[in-house]
């Protein structure tokens, strides 16, 4: 017997339009903290903050949703403290939507072979034992008060055997059931995560099991962990169209500009990645012509904006020469402006993609952009 439809309050996905020439979609995701136009790229605020930027600057860039991490906020300052402060929105001064990851990726990256069917054990920064289970992950996320919670899952490593994939999927699907049973605050939406590695038959098995729960949304997990762009594309091309059309589709952790076009073309609505902020802090800036290293000597006398077609604060005010000077001088302002620029660029990509989808010209937009973009 299938689980009942999981109802949520003040949360709804509205599919506005599908491009007539591909699977690209434009929609609106309504949450308790505002609406999110899709496709959307979500900046990663792991610890409840975007490194080098104030929340006000993110609002000025018109971002409608951020991603924060359950595991790291559980370590510091602790979900109970954040709940006492009024929840994560109030604690971090952000009154728009927040999605929280479940800690499942940390199971993959940090657990050191300590996964059991009950959950995963971690060693904290001071050597203390930390146990995360589906119930604990949901408890933490409900204390944080995020608009969208992610189910606790096991990210399958690459490469791996079919035998391990089978065992891992059984665990992930069991954990999802426990997440649903622990989910009591229906003001928060819960998304299920599809795993299955690079095997189509296991992706299909996972889709069937996860969508059986009739959740508010679904994510494609277990990609961008070393399998290469071609395999990522194959997984997305196969998996995304099989997810329910009337629910938001989220691809976790993929984020070079050329990757965004691939996932949008295949009907993915939501994505996140640390690339624009991490690259920005290291002096790599994105433009319509490709990436540039701002510390290169050629920019010393370059008095043009980083990206002349962007009209945000950074590109309307500062030159490449000034950004190079800031990085050469090790001035913190350089990292701040570079981060703001990269997020403005990613935001612009998503906005332009949405406009193109609404006008049934997404493939033309993709072709024209990639023709001039040096990867």
C-alpha positions, 0 to 999 in steps of 0.5 A: 500500500502506498503512503498517503499524500504528504500535505504541507502548509503554505507550500506549493509548486506551480508549473508555469510553462514548459519549453516547446522544444525541450524539457526546460521548465519555468515555475514558481515555488511558494513557501512560507517565506516567499515565492521562488521563481524557477529555474533557480540557483541557490547560494550555499550558506553552509554555516548560516552565512555566505562567506564574504557577503551580508544578507542585505547584499543577497537581497539586493541581488534578488536571491529568493532562497539560500541553502544551509547545512544541518550537520554543520549547524548542529555542530555549531552553534547547535540547533537548540540554540538557534531554535531559542533565537527564533529559528534560523531565519531570525538567527541569520537575519534572512527573511526569505526561503531557506533549504537545509541539507540533511547531513547525508553528504557528510555521511559520504565525506566524513563518516569513515565507514561508520554507517549502520542501518540506524544511522552514521557516527562522526567524530566532531572537531573536538573528538566527540562522538556525533550520531546522525540518524533519520530521526535526528536529522529531521529533529535538527531541521525542524528546530532550525525551521527551514522552509525545505528539509532534505531527507537523510540519505546515503550518498553512494560513492563512485565507482562502486559495485551493484551489490553495494548500490542495492544494499545502500538503496535499501538503507536510503529508502528505509531512512526516508520512511523514518524521515517521513514518520519523524516529520511533524511540522507541516509548515516545512516541506520534506524532499525525498532524494533519489540515489542509484549511482550511475546505474539506470535500473537502480535509479528507476528503482529509487525513483519508484520507491521515493516518489511512492511517498507523495512528497512535496518535492524530489532531489537527484542525489549522488552526482558530481562525486567524481564520475565525470561530466558525461556520466552526470549528464546521463544520470540527469537525462534519465532521472529528471524526466521520470520525476513527477511533473507537478513537483519541484526537481532539485539537483544537488551540488552541480554548478559550473555554468555549462552544467546549469544549462544541461540540467535546466534543459532536462527539466531540473528546477533547483540547483546549488553549488559552492563554485561561484562563492569559492571561486570568487574568493580565490580570484576566479570570476565568471563572465559571458566569455568564460572564466578569468583570473583577476590576478593576471597581469593583463588586468592591471590597466583594464578599466572595463567592468568584469562583465559589461552586460551586468548592471549590479552594484559591482559591475556598475561601480568597479573595474577589473583593474581595481579588483586586481589591485585588491587581490594583489594587495590582499584586501578583503574587499576583493573577495567580497566584490568577487563573490558578489559578482559571481553570484550576480552572474549566476543569478543573471543566468537563471533569470535569462534562462527563465525568460527564454523558457517562457518564450520557447527559445531555451535551446537558442539561448543555450547555443548562443551562450555556450558558443561564446563561453570558454569552458 
